[in-house]
Amino acid sequence: MKFIQIVEQTGDMEDARAEIEGYFDSAGDDTKVKKLILCEDRDVPGKIVTIVEFDSWDTATDNNELDATQEGAAEAQATSDVTYQNLDVHHEWVR
């Protein structure tokens, strides 16, 4: 079952983009992320929402164990008020 994690935090969009690019550079081919979408809330400037897609909860768990993921999560926790939502995808419509 596909799994999505939604990460919410406050900060600067360009800093968030640079951190994500740094993560992908560091993790390389080891990352299990299928797709990542970086968003900013139009109604709340500085509120960043990241949508991360994985093949399954298991691959997300494997990805979480990577050094690059652990380091990035620790940095996010130290520099912002980050929250996570863990979602199993039961249905999906693509048009």
Backbone as a ProteinNet text record, in pm:
[ID]
protein_1_A
[PRIMARY]
MKFIQIVEQTGDMEDARAEIEGYFDSAGDDTKVKKLILCEDRDVPGKIVTIVEFDSWDTATDNNELDATQEGAAEAQATSDVTYQNLDVHHEWVR
[TERTIARY]
83.7	0	88.9	58	135.2	123.9	231.4	238	284.1	220.7	257.3	285	389.6	418.5	405.8	332.8	319.5	398.5	489.1	575	540.1	507.6	476.4	578.3	623.3	718.2	712.7	775.2	786.7	931.2	948.8	1083.7	1084.5	1200.8	1222.5	1218.6	1142.9	1125.3	1258.5	1342.9	1470	1561.1	1556.5	1633.2	1580.4	1447.8	1387.4	1426.5	1421.8	1459.9	1605.3	1691.8	1834.4	1856.4	1783.8	1796.6	1752.9	1644.7	1595.9	1694.4	1744.2	1843.9	1969	2009.7	2124.1	2096.5	1973.5	1935.6	1948.5	1891.8	1898.7	2043.1	2125.4	2267.3	2335	2304.9	2366.5	2317.2	2187.1	2129.3	2157.5	2168.3	2196.7	2093	2139.4	2050.5	1990.4	2034.1	1981.6	1842.5	1805.3	1675.8	1562.2	1456.7	1338.6	1225	1249.2	1147.2	1111.1	980.9	933.8	907.3	852.1	814.6	812	855.2	852	799.8	702.8	645.5	665.2	728.6	755.2	657.5	581.5	475.4	487.1	430.4	415.2	267.8	215.7	75.6	51.1	-37.6	-68.4	-123.9	-196.5	-263	-176.5	-66	22.6	166.3	212.7	349.6	450.8	545.7	647.5	610	484.9	444.7	474.2	564.5	609.9	548.2	492	433.3	503.9	559.6	628.7	549.6	519.6	446.5	545.3	568.6	668.4	597.9	619.2	552.4	650.8	605.4	682.8	598.8	664.3	591.6	508	556.5	487.6	541.3	473.3	520.9	659.3	677.6	806.4	920.5	899.2	1007	1030.4	923.7	941.3	1023.9	997.7	1073.7	1219.9	1244	1382	1450.2	1376.7	1431.7	1465	1380.3	1401.4	1530.9	1575.3	1697.1	1825.8	1815.9	1934.4	1997.7	2129.4	2199.5	2155	2139.7	2100.7	1963.2	1871.5	1738.5	1745.1	1819.5	1832.5	1893.8	1995.8	2061.1	1967.7	1896.1	1802.7	1688.5	1635.8	1526.8	1573.7	1693.5	1746.9	1765.6	1813.8	1832.8	1698.3	1597.6	1465.4	1404.7	1421.7	1368	1435.8	1564.1	1640	1611.3	1572	1559.8	1416.3	1316.8	1179	1082.4	956.7	850.8	787.3	861.4	820.5	719.5	617.7	522.9	510.3	473	462.5	322.9	269.6	147.1	181.6	147.4	178.1	48.7	38.8	-87.4	-74	-158.2	-170.6	-267.4	-233.2	-317.8	-409.3	-538.8	-635.4	-693.8	-709.1	-761.6	-690.2	-678	-611.5	-675.7	-708	-762.3	-664.6	-624	-533.2	-602.2	-604.8	-673.9	-579.7
-116.8	0	124.1	216.8	340.2	415.9	486.6	560.2	702.8	798.4	939.1	998.4	1077.9	1152.4	1301	1372	1516.5	1580.5	1668.5	1735.7	1884.2	1939.7	2082.2	2149.5	2267.9	2344.7	2490.1	2575.8	2715	2740.9	2835.1	2867	2935.6	2943.4	3007	2901.2	2927.7	2831.3	2795.7	2892.9	2864	2780.3	2804.6	2721.1	2577.2	2563	2428.8	2356.3	2428.5	2368.9	2323.6	2407.6	2372.8	2251.5	2244.5	2130	2000.2	2006.7	1886.9	1845	1939.5	1905.6	1847	1902.5	1847.6	1706.4	1681.8	1547.1	1448.5	1484.3	1393.8	1370.7	1474	1456.8	1362.2	1378.4	1296.2	1151.3	1132.9	997.2	923.7	997.4	935.6	831	720.5	613.7	533.3	559	484.6	530.8	653.9	703.8	620.9	605.4	530.4	623.6	754.8	852.5	834.4	816.6	805.8	943.3	1031.6	1164.4	1257.7	1381.6	1481.3	1610.9	1670.4	1797.3	1898	2009.7	2114.5	2229.2	2266.7	2366.7	2473.4	2590.1	2693.3	2730.2	2740.9	2775.1	2919.3	2940.1	3075	3165.2	3104.8	3182.9	3206.5	3132.8	3146	3152.5	3272.5	3284.7	3227.1	3152.1	3089.1	2950.4	2908.8	2771.9	2682	2587.8	2498.8	2361.2	2305.6	2172.7	2087.8	1977	1884.8	1755.5	1709.3	1584.5	1484.1	1377	1277.4	1145.1	1088.8	965.2	848.4	736.9	612.7	499.2	391.4	274.2	210.2	216.4	151.5	206	169.3	202.5	140.7	18.1	-49.7	26.3	75.9	150.3	284.4	344.3	468	440.9	328.5	290.5	266.4	197.6	177.2	311.3	402.3	533.6	610.8	595	663.9	620.6	501.2	448.5	497.3	562.7	615.3	727.5	732.9	839.8	977.3	992.9	1122.8	1164.2	1069.2	1100.3	1137.6	1061.5	1089.2	1227.5	1260.7	1390.7	1504.6	1487.8	1590.4	1611.4	1502.7	1513.2	1581	1548.8	1612.1	1762	1799.6	1941.9	2013.7	1950.8	2012	2030.4	1930.1	1938.5	2051.1	2072.1	2172.7	2315.3	2330.9	2465.3	2511	2423.3	2465.2	2378.7	2416.6	2345.8	2242	2143	2045.1	1945.5	1912.3	1806.9	1711	1585.8	1481.2	1419.1	1389.5	1310.9	1190.3	1072.1	947.3	888.1	879.4	844.1	722	621.7	510.3	553.5	530.6	569.3	451	472.8	366.7	379.1	500.5	522.9	643.1	641.5	751.9	770.6	892.4	924.8	1019	986.9	1071	1100.5	1227.3	1265.6	1335.4
0	0	0	-89.6	-98.2	34.3	69.4	195	165.8	232.1	216.1	352.9	360.3	482.3	449.4	533.6	519.3	632.8	595.7	692.5	688.5	803.7	812.7	903.5	860.5	940.1	896.2	972.7	932.3	892.9	801.3	758.4	623.4	566.1	436.8	326.5	222.5	113.6	47.3	22.4	-43.5	45.8	176.2	269	266.9	264.1	260	131.4	18.2	-109.4	-106.5	-52	-44.2	47	158.1	248.2	180.2	104.4	35.4	-73.6	-149.5	-251.3	-187.3	-72.7	0.2	48.4	93.3	136.3	20.3	-94.9	-210.3	-254.4	-249.4	-282.9	-185	-56.9	46.9	42.1	25	25.4	-105.1	-213.7	-343.2	-380.2	-433.8	-479.3	-364.3	-241.4	-127.1	-83.9	-119.3	-76.1	-136.2	-59.1	-102.4	-142	-140.4	-176.5	-323.6	-351.1	-489.6	-548.8	-465.7	-513	-392.8	-413.3	-307.4	-367.4	-300.3	-344.2	-231.4	-261.4	-163.7	-188.4	-85.8	-99.6	8.8	-20.1	81.8	89.1	209.4	231.7	188.7	93.5	44.9	154.2	247.2	350.7	474.1	483.8	599.9	548.5	510.7	459.7	558.6	504.3	587.2	636.1	613.1	649.2	529.7	549.9	444.1	467	360.4	365.2	259.9	305.4	215.5	211	90.5	70.7	12.9	87.1	47.9	22.5	-95.3	-135.7	-137.5	-82.4	-79.6	-136.7	-179.1	-227.7	-117.5	7.5	118.7	251	359.7	493.7	516.5	467.3	485.4	418.7	296.8	230.4	299.8	354.4	431.1	556.5	620.9	739.8	704.7	593.6	547.6	520.8	457.6	426.8	555.2	655.4	782.4	850.8	823.1	885.4	818.9	703.7	636.4	718.9	720.5	792.4	743.3	611.9	556.1	608.2	623.3	674.5	822	899.6	1042.1	1065.4	989.9	1004.8	964.5	854.2	809.1	907.5	962.1	1059.5	1186.9	1231.3	1352.6	1331.4	1213.7	1183.8	1178.4	1115.4	1106.5	1245.8	1330.9	1467.4	1544.8	1520.2	1594.6	1547.1	1420.8	1364.8	1341.2	1354.7	1330.4	1410.4	1404	1474.3	1380.7	1345.6	1245.6	1303.9	1222.3	1257.9	1140.5	1170.6	1068.5	1072.9	955.8	943.7	857.6	904.7	834.6	780.5	647.2	583.4	492.3	515.5	421.6	312.8	188.3	75	42.2	57.1	28.1	-112.5	-161.5	-296.5	-355.6	-486.7	-554.7	-692.2	-724.3	-855.7	-923.9	-1042.9	-1121.4	-1252.1	-1286.9	-1411.1	-1504.3
[MASK]
+++++++++++++++++++++++++++++++++++++++++++++++++++++++++++++++++++++++++++++++++++++++++++++++

